[in-house]
C-alpha cells in the first residue's frame, strides 16, 4: 500500500510457506512501474489490489495438501457515495471546464469591485472630503447653491455628509447623464463651495470608477443580454462548490490535517489537487453564499426567488408616501443598481427641507447617514436611514410637505425575517454590510475562486488525455436513488433556468461525443 493511493486496500500477509514465492513474484515488477507519488488517484479510479500485487496471484496457488476448500470472498455492496461519486466527479469536471471561464470573469471583476470602494475614496477625494468647519449651512441653502450651479437639473434627493469633513451630495435628474443615474453636486457644508459634479449610480452612490467596474461585473457592459453571463456563473457556482466539497471530503487520507492544510513538495498534480481541495474547503461557504445572494437579483432566477419570497410572506414592505393616504410606496432594491428617484417637483404648500428633516428626526430617524427624497407630484418627503453597515439603521419616515405631519413610518425591525435576510445578504454581497472587513472578505473570496479555477485547469492539463470518470456514470446509481435525484434536478433546473438549460446542453454534447466515439470504435473493429 502506498500513501499516495489511500483507496487501495492492504494485501493480507501470505503464509510462511508462500513468502518466498511472493517475494520472487514481487521482484518481477520493477519499482518504477508503481503508482508515482505525484499522481493522486481518486478512490474510484484506483487499480484493484488483485491487479497490482503479484502476491495475490501467488496466494491462489496454495499447496494441494490443504483439504479445506477456499471460501470465496463475498463482494461488498457499493455504498451510496460509491454509486454517486463517478456522477458527481463527471459533473464537477464538465461544469468546471465549461463554466469556469464565466466564473473567472465574474471573480476577476468582483475582485476589482471589492477594491473599488477604497479606490473611490482616493480618486474622488476632492469631491468627497473638505476641511472641517465650525458651523454648517442649512440643508436648504446647500440645495439652492447646487441649483444655481446646474439650473437645468431637477433636485430629487439630498445626502447630507454623514461625518465631519464629508461633503453634502445633492442628486439631480439631468438629461446629460445615463438612465438610472443621477448627477451629484458635491457641496461643502461649511462654506457652500461646490467641489464638483459627478454621475452617481445606485443606492450606494457609486461614482464613475465603481459604476464602470460594477457594470463589468454585472453584464460586461452589454446590457440585458450581458446579464446572462453573470446569472449563468452564479447558477453554477454553488453546484461546483458543493460538488467539489463532496469529492474532497470523500477522499481517503492518512490524517485530518491533509483535509485542511495543502501539501508541500515539488510541483505535481498531487500537490495541485491538495491546494485545490484545501483552499476550496475553506472558501466553500462564502462561495455558496455569493451564489445565493447573486441570484436574488438575477434576471430569471431572481424572479422565481421573488415569487417564493412573496408567497412565504417575506416581501420587503414599502413606505406609504402618497399625500392623502392613497396606496403608494417608496422602496428600493439595494443591489447593483437602482436607488435614485425623481424627475418632477411637487407643486403646492411646502414646509421646506429643513423642517421636514426636523420632523423626521423627531419621529425616530437618528442615523447620521440619511437620504432625503424631495416631494414629487402627489408624494411627500421621504427621509430614510441608509446606514447598511452593521448594526443596520434603515428606518424611514414620510412627511406631508403641506403641514409637516408624518404620513407613515417604517422600521427595519418590523421587516419579515426573509426580507431582513435578503437585505443583509445583498448588502454583504455588495460589500457594505461590514464595511472594510466585508470588502476585504469579498476580495479574498474572489482571489480564492480565481486560484481554484487556475488549479483546476492545471490538473486537467496534467491529466490529459485521461478522463476523470467514464461516460454512463448515472447507470451505476441505484434506481431508488436515481429517480429522486432526477426529480430534484428537474425542479432546480426549472427554478434556476440557466442552470437547467446549460445542464441539458452538457448532456446533449456528452451524448453526441459518446455516439461519435462508439461509431469510431465500430469502424476500427470492422
C-alpha positions in Angstrom: 0.0 0.0 0.0 1.4 3.4 -0.9 0.4 6.6 0.9 -0.4 8.3 -2.4 -3.2 5.8 -3.2 -5.4 5.6 0.0 -8.1 3.8 -1.8 -6.0 0.6 -2.3 -6.6 -1.9 0.5 -3.8 -3.6 2.3 -2.8 -7.0 0.9 -3.0 -9.7 3.7 0.3 -11.2 4.6 1.0 -14.6 2.8 1.6 -17.8 4.8 5.3 -18.5 5.6 5.4 -21.3 3.0 4.5 -18.8 0.3 6.5 -15.8 1.3 9.5 -16.9 -0.9 7.3 -17.3 -3.9 5.6 -14.0 -3.2 8.9 -12.2 -2.9 10.1 -13.6 -6.2 6.9 -12.5 -7.9 7.2 -9.1 -6.5 10.7 -8.6 -7.8 9.4 -9.3 -11.3 7.8 -5.9 -11.4 10.2 -3.0 -11.4 9.7 -0.4 -8.8 9.5 2.3 -11.4 6.1 0.9 -12.5 4.4 1.6 -9.2 2.0 4.4 -9.0 4.1 7.6 -8.6 3.6 9.7 -5.5 3.0 12.7 -7.7 -0.3 11.3 -9.1 -3.2 11.5 -6.7 -5.5 8.8 -8.0 -9.2 9.2 -6.9 -10.6 6.3 -4.9 -12.8 5.1 -7.7 -10.0 5.1 -10.2 -7.5 3.1 -8.1 -6.1 -0.1 -9.6 -7.6 -3.1 -7.8 -5.2 -4.8 -5.5 -5.6 -8.1 -7.4 -4.2 -6.5 -10.4 -1.4 -4.5 -8.7 0.0 -7.1 -6.3 1.5 -10.3 -7.7 1.2 -11.8 -4.2 -2.5 -12.1 -4.7 -1.9 -14.4 -7.7 0.6 -16.4 -5.8 -1.8 -16.9 -3.0 -4.3 -18.6 -5.2 -1.7 -21.3 -5.9 -1.9 -22.9 -2.5 -0.3 -26.3 -2.0 -2.6 -29.3 -2.8 -2.1 -30.6 0.8 -4.7 -28.2 2.0 -8.0 -30.1 2.1 -10.1 -27.1 3.3 -11.8 -25.5 0.3 -11.2 -21.8 0.0 -14.2 -19.6 0.8 -14.9 -17.2 -2.0 -14.9 -13.6 -1.0 -18.3 -12.0 -0.8 -18.4 -8.8 -2.8 -19.4 -5.8 -0.7 -22.4 -3.9 -1.8 -21.5 -0.4 -3.1 -22.5 2.4 -0.7 -24.4 5.5 -1.6 -21.2 7.6 -2.1 -19.5 4.9 -4.2 -22.5 5.0 -6.5 -22.8 8.7 -6.7 -19.1 9.7 -6.8 -18.5 9.0 -10.5 -21.6 11.1 -11.4 -20.5 13.9 -9.1 -17.0 13.8 -10.5 -18.1 13.9 -14.1 -20.5 16.8 -13.4 -17.8 18.7 -11.4 -15.3 18.1 -14.3 -17.7 19.3 -17.1 -19.0 22.2 -15.2 -15.5 23.2 -14.1 -14.1 23.2 -17.6 -17.0 24.8 -19.4 -18.4 27.2 -16.8 -15.0 28.2 -15.4 -14.4 31.0 -18.0 -17.6 32.7 -16.9 -16.7 32.3 -13.2 -13.2 33.6 -13.9 -14.6 36.8 -15.4 -17.1 37.2 -12.6 -14.3 36.6 -10.0 -11.8 39.0 -11.5 -14.4 41.8 -11.9 -15.7 41.0 -8.4 -12.2 41.4 -7.0 -11.9 44.8 -8.7 -15.4 45.8 -7.4 -14.4 44.8 -3.8 -11.3 47.1 -4.0 -13.2 49.9 -5.8 -14.7 51.3 -2.5 -11.3 52.3 -1.2 -10.1 53.3 -4.6 -13.1 55.6 -4.9 -12.1 57.5 -1.7 -8.7 58.2 -3.2 -9.7 59.1 -6.8 -12.6 61.4 -5.7 -11.1 62.7 -2.5 -11.6 66.3 -3.7 -15.3 65.9 -4.2 -15.9 63.7 -1.1 -13.8 65.5 1.6 -13.5 69.0 2.9 -11.7 70.7 5.9 -13.9 70.6 8.9 -15.5 74.0 9.7 -17.2 75.4 12.8 -20.8 75.6 11.6 -22.8 74.0 8.8 -25.1 75.8 6.4 -28.8 74.9 6.4 -29.5 72.0 4.1 -32.0 74.0 2.1 -29.3 76.6 1.4 -26.9 74.0 0.2 -29.6 72.7 -2.2 -30.1 76.2 -3.6 -26.4 76.5 -4.2 -26.5 73.3 -6.2 -29.5 74.5 -8.2 -27.6 77.7 -9.2 -24.7 75.6 -10.5 -26.9 73.4 -12.6 -30.2 75.2 -13.3 -31.3 72.6 -15.9 -31.3 69.8 -13.4 -34.2 68.8 -11.1 -33.2 68.1 -7.5 -34.5 64.7 -6.4 -32.7 63.8 -3.3 -30.1 65.1 -0.8 -27.5 63.1 1.1 -26.1 65.2 4.0 -22.5 64.5 5.0 -22.5 61.5 7.4 -19.4 62.6 9.3 -17.4 65.7 9.9 -15.4 66.7 6.8 -17.8 64.9 4.3 -19.5 66.9 1.6 -23.2 67.1 1.0 -24.4 65.2 -2.1 -27.3 66.9 -4.0 -28.7 64.5 -6.5 -30.3 65.8 -9.7 -32.2 64.3 -12.6 -30.3 65.5 -15.6 -30.8 64.7 -19.3 -27.0 64.5 -19.8 -26.4 61.6 -17.5 -27.2 57.9 -18.4 -30.5 56.3 -17.5 -30.9 55.2 -13.8 -28.1 57.6 -12.9 -28.2 60.9 -11.1 -25.9 63.9 -11.4 -24.4 64.5 -7.9 -23.3 68.0 -7.0 -20.9 68.0 -4.1 -21.3 71.0 -1.8 -19.1 72.0 1.1 -21.5 72.1 4.1 -19.4 74.7 5.9 -18.6 77.2 3.2 -21.1 76.4 0.4 -18.4 75.9 -2.2 -19.2 73.4 -4.9 -16.5 70.8 -5.0 -17.5 69.2 -8.3 -20.2 67.3 -10.2 -20.1 63.6 -10.9 -22.6 60.9 -12.1 -23.9 58.9 -9.1 -25.3 55.4 -9.6 -27.3 53.1 -7.4 -28.4 53.2 -3.8 -24.8 53.1 -2.6 -24.0 56.2 -4.6 -21.3 54.6 -6.8 -19.2 57.2 -8.6 -17.9 56.7 -12.2 -15.0 54.3 -11.3 -17.1 51.9 -9.2 -20.0 52.3 -11.6 -17.9 51.1 -14.5 -16.5 48.1 -12.6 -20.0 47.3 -11.3 -21.3 47.2 -14.9 -18.4 45.0 -16.0 -19.2 42.6 -13.2 -23.0 42.6 -13.8 -23.3 42.5 -17.5 -19.9 43.1 -19.2 -21.4 46.5 -20.4 -23.6 44.5 -22.8 -27.0 45.5 -21.3 -29.7 42.9 -20.6 -28.0 40.3 -22.8 -24.8 40.5 -20.8 -26.7 39.8 -17.6 -27.0 36.2 -18.7 -23.3 35.7 -18.2 -23.3 36.6 -14.5 -26.5 34.7 -13.9 -25.0 31.6 -15.5 -21.9 31.9 -13.3 -24.0 32.4 -10.2 -26.3 29.5 -11.2 -23.4 27.0 -11.4 -21.1 28.4 -8.6 -22.9 26.6 -5.8 -23.2 23.4 -7.7 -19.5 23.3 -8.5 -18.5 24.3 -5.0 -20.7 21.7 -3.2 -19.7 19.0 -5.7 -16.0 19.8 -5.1 -16.7 19.7 -1.3 -18.2 16.2 -1.5 -15.3 14.9 -3.7 -12.7 16.3 -1.3 -14.4 15.0 1.8 -14.9 11.6 0.2 -11.2 11.1 -0.4 -9.4 8.7 1.9 -6.4 10.2 3.7 -4.0 9.2 6.4 -4.7 12.2 8.7 -7.2 15.0 9.1 -4.5 17.7 8.6 -4.4 16.9 4.9 -8.0 17.8 4.7 -7.4 21.4 5.8 -3.7 22.1 5.0 -2.3 21.9 1.5 0.7 19.7 0.9 4.2 21.0 0.1 6.8 19.3 -2.0 7.7 19.6 -5.7 5.2 20.8 -8.2 2.9 17.9 -9.2 -0.7 17.1 -9.9 -1.0 15.7 -6.4 0.2 18.9 -4.8 -2.1 21.0 -7.1 -5.0 18.8 -6.1 -4.1 19.3 -2.4 -4.2 23.1 -2.8 -7.3 23.0 -4.9 -9.2 20.9 -2.3 -7.9 22.6 0.8 -8.5 26.2 -0.3 -11.9 25.1 -1.7 -12.8 23.7 1.7 -12.1 27.0 3.4 -13.9 29.0 0.7 -16.9 26.9 0.0 -19.3 28.5 2.5 -18.6 32.0 1.2 -18.8 30.9 -2.5 -22.2 29.3 -1.9 -23.5 32.5 -0.2 -22.2 34.6 -3.0 -24.0 32.4 -5.5 -27.3 32.6 -3.5 -27.2 36.3 -2.9 -26.2 37.0 -6.5 -29.2 35.0 -7.8 -31.6 37.1 -5.8 -31.4 40.0 -8.3 -30.7 38.0 -11.4 -32.9 38.2 -14.4 -34.7 34.8 -14.4 -33.9 33.0 -11.2 -34.4 36.3 -9.3 -38.0 36.5 -10.4 -38.6 32.9 -9.2 -37.0 33.8 -5.9 -39.1 36.9 -5.5 -42.3 34.8 -6.1 -41.3 32.3 -3.5 -40.3 35.0 -1.0 -43.7 36.8 -1.5 -45.5 33.5 -1.1 -43.8 32.9 2.2 -44.7 36.4 3.5 -41.2 37.7 3.1 -41.8 40.5 0.7 -39.9 43.8 1.5 -42.5 46.2 3.0 -42.9 49.7 1.4 -43.4 53.1 2.9 -46.5 54.9 2.0 -45.5 58.4 1.0 -48.6 59.4 -1.1 -50.2 62.6 0.2 -53.9 61.9 1.1 -53.3 58.3 2.1 -53.6 56.7 -1.3 -51.9 53.4 -1.9 -48.3 54.2 -2.9 -44.9 53.4 -1.6 -41.3 54.1 -1.6 -39.0 51.1 -1.7 -35.5 50.4 -3.2 -33.8 47.3 -4.3 -30.4 47.7 -2.6 -28.3 45.9 -5.2 -26.0 46.7 -8.1 -28.5 49.2 -9.5 -31.4 51.5 -8.8 -31.8 53.7 -5.9 -32.4 57.2 -7.3 -35.8 58.6 -7.9 -37.2 61.8 -9.3 -37.9 63.9 -12.3 -40.7 66.2 -11.2 -41.2 68.7 -8.4 -44.3 68.9 -6.3 -46.5 71.9 -6.5 -48.3 73.5 -3.6 -47.6 74.3 0.1 -44.2 73.2 1.3 -42.8 73.4 4.8 -39.3 73.2 3.4 -36.5 70.7 3.5 -35.1 71.8 6.9 -38.5 71.5 8.6 -39.2 68.1 7.0 -35.8 66.8 8.3 -36.5 68.1 11.7 -39.9 66.3 11.8 -38.2 63.1 10.7 -35.6 63.3 13.4 -38.4 63.8 16.0 -40.1 60.7 14.6 -37.1 58.5 15.2 -34.7 59.0 12.3 -31.4 59.3 14.3 -28.7 57.9 12.0 -26.2 60.4 10.7 -26.3 58.6 7.3 -29.6 59.5 5.7 -31.2 60.3 2.3 -33.9 62.9 1.9 -36.1 62.4 -1.1 -37.8 65.6 -2.1 -41.6 65.7 -2.8 -42.7 64.8 -6.3 -46.2 65.0 -7.7 -48.7 63.5 -5.2 -46.0 62.4 -2.7 -44.3 63.9 0.3 -40.8 64.0 1.7 -39.2 60.6 2.4 -36.4 60.6 4.9 -34.7 57.3 5.2 -31.7 56.0 7.1 -29.1 54.5 4.7 -26.6 53.0 7.1 -26.4 49.5 5.8 -23.3 48.7 7.8 -23.8 46.5 10.9 -25.6 47.4 13.1 -28.2 48.3 10.5 -30.1 51.6 10.6 -32.6 51.5 7.8 -35.8 53.1 9.2 -37.7 55.6 7.1 -40.4 58.2 7.5 -42.7 60.0 5.1 -43.6 63.6 5.8 -46.5 65.7 4.4 -45.0 68.8 2.7 -48.1 70.8 3.3 -48.4 70.6 7.1 -45.3 68.7 8.3 -47.3 65.7 9.6 -45.9 62.2 9.5 -47.7 60.3 6.8 -46.1 56.9 7.5 -43.1 55.3 9.2 -41.4 52.1 8.5 -38.9 50.4 10.9 -36.4 47.8 9.7 -37.1 45.9 12.9 -40.7 45.3 11.5 -39.4 43.7 8.3 -40.3 40.0 7.9 -37.4 37.7 8.6 -36.9 36.7 4.9 -36.9 40.4 3.9 -34.2 41.1 6.5 -32.1 38.2 5.4 -32.4 39.2 1.8 -31.4 42.8 2.6 -28.4 41.6 4.7 -27.3 39.1 2.1 -27.4 41.7 -0.7 -25.5 44.2 1.4 -22.9 41.6 2.2 -22.6 40.7 -1.5 -22.1 44.3 -2.5 -19.5 44.9 0.3 -21.3 47.4 2.5 -22.6 45.2 5.4 -19.4 45.1 7.4 -17.6 48.0 5.7 -13.9 47.5 5.1 -13.8 44.0 6.6 -16.7 43.0 4.2 -14.8 44.3 1.2 -11.6 42.5 2.2 -13.5 39.3 2.7 -15.0 39.6 -0.8 -11.6 40.3 -2.3 -10.2 37.1 -0.6 -13.1 35.0 -1.8 -12.7 36.4 -5.4 -9.0 35.7 -5.3 -9.6 32.2 -3.9 -12.0 31.4 -6.7 -9.5 32.6 -9.3 -6.9 30.3 -7.9 -9.3 27.4 -7.7 -10.1 27.8 -11.4 -6.5 28.0 -12.4 -5.6 25.0 -10.3 -8.5 23.1 -11.8 -7.3 23.8 -15.3 -3.8 22.8 -14.4 -4.9 19.4 -13.1 -6.9 18.9 -16.3 -3.8 19.7 -18.3 -1.6 17.4 -16.4 -4.2 14.6 -16.6 -4.7 14.7 -20.3 -5.7 12.7 -22.3 -7.4 10.7 -19.5 -11.0 11.3 -18.3 -12.0 11.7 -14.6 -14.9 9.3 -15.0 -16.3 7.2 -17.8 -19.5 8.0 -19.6 -22.6 6.4 -18.3 -21.8 7.1 -14.6 -25.5 7.6 -13.9 -26.1 3.9 -14.7 -24.2 3.0 -11.5 -26.7 4.9 -9.4 -29.5 2.7 -7.9 -32.9 3.4 -9.3 -34.2 4.2 -5.8 -31.6 6.9 -5.6 -31.6 8.0 -9.3 -35.3 8.8 -9.6 -35.4 11.2 -6.6 -32.2 12.7 -7.9 -33.7 13.3 -11.3 -36.8 14.9 -9.7 -34.7 17.3 -7.6 -32.6 18.2 -10.7 -35.7 18.9 -12.7 -37.1 21.2 -10.0 -33.8 23.1 -9.5 -33.4 23.4 -13.3 -36.8 24.9 -13.6 -36.2 27.3 -10.6 -32.8 28.3 -11.9 -33.4 28.3 -15.6 -29.9 29.0 -16.9 -28.6 26.1 -14.8 -31.3 23.7 -16.3 -30.8 24.8 -19.9 -27.0 24.6 -19.7 -27.2 21.2 -18.0 -29.3 19.9 -20.8 -26.8 21.3 -23.2 -23.9 19.5 -21.4 -25.9 16.2 -21.5 -26.6 16.6 -25.2 -22.9 17.3 -26.0 -21.8 14.4 -23.9 -24.3 12.0 -25.6 -23.1 13.2 -29.0 -19.5 12.6 -28.1 -20.4 9.2 -26.9 -22.1 8.3 -30.1 -19.2 9.5 -32.2 -16.7 7.6 -30.0 -18.8 4.4 -30.3 -19.1 4.8 -34.1 -15.3 5.2 -34.4 -14.8 2.1 -32.3 -17.1 0.0 -34.5 -15.3 1.3 -37.6 -11.9 0.2 -36.2 -13.1 -3.3 -35.4 -14.9 -3.9 -38.7 
